[in-house]
């Protein structure tokens, strides 16, 4: 009986780890998609559009817990918003 409980506990732990990894993968995909959308807007959007999109990308990297890319995109957001005349 004790062995069964230990095995069940290990399975739950493994499922939690798998779910956490899947969630991390989803956040990374969302951030990459947001970055691709920014690149599309960069080609034909307004300066305000870029400001908004850069904010969305930085937020997506924050959710993905990627501090390096978050910092990069926060800087881009500040520059794009300044260019659009939007105070941040």
VMD Tcl script that draws the C-alpha trace (Angstrom):
set ca {
  {0.00 0.00 0.00}
  {2.81 2.43 0.88}
  {4.48 1.74 -2.49}
  {1.25 2.56 -4.31}
  {0.99 5.87 -2.46}
  {4.60 6.74 -3.32}
  {4.06 5.87 -6.99}
  {0.86 7.93 -7.09}
  {2.70 10.85 -5.50}
  {5.50 10.59 -8.07}
  {2.94 10.55 -10.90}
  {1.27 13.69 -9.55}
  {4.61 15.43 -9.25}
  {5.49 14.45 -12.79}
  {2.13 15.72 -14.06}
  {2.63 19.05 -12.28}
  {6.08 19.43 -13.79}
  {4.74 18.55 -17.23}
  {1.90 21.06 -16.88}
  {4.34 23.77 -15.75}
  {6.58 23.08 -18.74}
  {3.62 23.23 -21.12}
  {2.56 26.54 -19.62}
  {6.11 27.90 -20.03}
  {6.07 26.75 -23.66}
  {2.73 28.49 -24.25}
  {4.01 31.75 -22.74}
  {7.12 31.58 -24.93}
  {4.97 30.98 -28.04}
  {2.67 33.88 -27.18}
  {5.70 36.17 -26.77}
  {7.16 35.05 -30.09}
  {3.79 35.61 -31.80}
  {3.54 39.10 -30.28}
  {7.02 39.88 -31.59}
  {6.03 38.70 -35.09}
  {2.93 40.89 -34.96}
  {5.11 43.86 -34.01}
  {7.27 43.19 -37.08}
  {4.15 43.18 -39.27}
  {2.96 46.49 -37.81}
  {6.47 47.89 -38.24}
  {6.00 47.61 -42.01}
  {2.70 49.44 -42.34}
  {1.44 50.65 -38.96}
  {1.55 54.05 -37.35}
  {3.93 55.15 -34.63}
  {1.11 54.75 -32.13}
  {0.49 51.21 -33.40}
  {4.16 50.42 -32.76}
  {3.97 51.89 -29.27}
  {0.99 49.69 -28.44}
  {2.50 46.56 -30.00}
  {5.85 47.04 -28.26}
  {3.94 47.21 -24.98}
  {2.17 43.97 -25.84}
  {5.47 42.28 -26.65}
  {7.11 43.45 -23.43}
  {4.09 42.23 -21.45}
  {4.22 38.85 -23.20}
  {7.89 38.44 -22.26}
  {7.05 39.44 -18.69}
  {4.44 36.66 -18.61}
  {7.03 34.28 -20.07}
  {9.44 35.32 -17.28}
  {12.12 36.22 -19.83}
  {13.74 39.22 -18.15}
  {16.35 39.79 -20.86}
  {13.78 40.13 -23.66}
  {11.39 41.97 -21.36}
  {14.04 44.64 -20.71}
  {14.81 44.87 -24.43}
  {11.17 45.32 -25.36}
  {10.50 47.77 -22.53}
  {13.27 49.92 -24.01}
  {11.72 49.57 -27.48}
  {8.30 50.44 -26.05}
  {9.67 53.59 -24.43}
  {11.36 54.66 -27.68}
  {8.32 53.84 -29.85}
  {5.95 55.63 -27.50}
  {8.23 58.67 -27.35}
  {8.29 58.72 -31.17}
  {4.48 58.54 -31.16}
  {4.22 61.36 -28.64}
  {2.79 59.06 -25.99}
  {4.16 59.53 -22.48}
  {5.09 56.29 -20.73}
}
mol new
graphics top color blue
foreach p $ca { graphics top sphere $p radius 0.5 }
foreach p [lrange $ca 0 end-1] q [lrange $ca 1 end] { graphics top cylinder $p $q radius 0.2 }
display resetview
